[in-house]
């Protein structure tokens, strides 16, 4: 009897095709299937000489795989995933493993996990980060679901994942929908990171007046230090790039309307459900929504005023140095928010996340890979991990060094009429979190006044009381 293929991939769009080639590069025999046969034919024609079996039907595809079958589904998130699963279920045997490698919403993943587990099938929701290049040569992989299912997948996933000095950028993240939840928060942090970088670039350009060449040199300097990361690296490559043949700055040719695929919004909604504040990430989502109001903004620019002035040449170096410190401090706050959200979700949804391992697998392959993840891993890897990253001694010390620069840059931007919602949100988060007594006591009084919602007295811990706030006509409370 002829040997069967070890792994199957359904969906040969950009990500699916590149993951299939990545698996094939590791010497793993695979089968592929795409609903549109011409896509499969084109894929096979471009990749001859590999141990790849192209199936024309799902029956043929499933029959070509050794058991337990390991099938990676790479189709559009949503109804398409359900349709593929529904078509596969009657063809599979107990113990077979389905992996959804798309950007599925974690409640959908949880629903599929529960349904397939009841049918004796193992379902893995796996976050995949790194884009087209990562999929082809080494992504960060975040698989969740049954631990015993992961054990069958580990050799393949470890082979195709990005590698760093701490190993392959993959681990069993946690039970149920943990993989897609972690990927969602990863994308939320990514939103925040990109917005923070955009705001610092805007200040360098609008206040500092840096030329494209100066901008490129500034980001190169940043990438050689504390801010080293993939996003700073690609920003360095972007800021001075010109259109071939015209010499026009490419950034000046791009419409200032940012798109989104929904994962940032999902992160904000999930944080609200969990009762976890993530203001930097939410500010980044709001900034994208505001950017889409292009027509309104053009009209508003003609009637609404604001201050604006350029820095002198002697101030440019100072501005770049202060912005580097401010950006780093703001990034720490953004990561602190995302990690606090993961910690709360781990308890609420019984994911059993290990945040040191999450930081480790984000070190390579993924979009938010950065040098600071080594220190985050160390912070959560000890026997007494902090409830919030800001409370870790290393990061607390770094915030004490950087918060004044963040405060200065947010103040400068406000004075100059430059919107910095994410930088401002990070500063507000830091100031709110470090403050022993905030103004929420007034909010509680207002709620008790108009709705008798009660409040707790500071001099009577645990007490829940209502106060009669309405002044009587007799003036006894006057």
Secondary structure as UniProt FT lines:
FT   STRAND          7..10
FT   HELIX           14..25
FT   TURN            26..27
FT   STRAND          30..33
FT   HELIX           37..46
FT   TURN            48..49
FT   STRAND          52..54
FT   HELIX           58..63
FT   STRAND          70..73
FT   TURN            77..78
FT   HELIX           79..89
FT   TURN            90..91
FT   TURN            94..95
FT   STRAND          97..100
FT   HELIX           106..118
FT   TURN            119..120
FT   STRAND          122..129
FT   HELIX           131..137
FT   STRAND          139..144
FT   HELIX           147..160
FT   STRAND          163..164
FT   TURN            165..166
FT   STRAND          167..168
FT   STRAND          170..174
FT   TURN            176..177
FT   HELIX           178..206
FT   HELIX           212..223
FT   TURN            224..227
FT   HELIX           230..238
FT   TURN            239..240
FT   TURN            244..246
FT   HELIX           250..253
FT   HELIX           263..274
FT   HELIX           279..291
FT   HELIX           294..301
FT   TURN            302..303
FT   HELIX           313..348
FT   TURN            349..350
FT   HELIX           355..361
FT   TURN            367..368
FT   HELIX           372..380
FT   HELIX           389..391
FT   HELIX           393..416
FT   HELIX           421..434
FT   HELIX           440..451
FT   TURN            458..459
FT   TURN            461..462
FT   TURN            473..474
FT   TURN            476..477
//
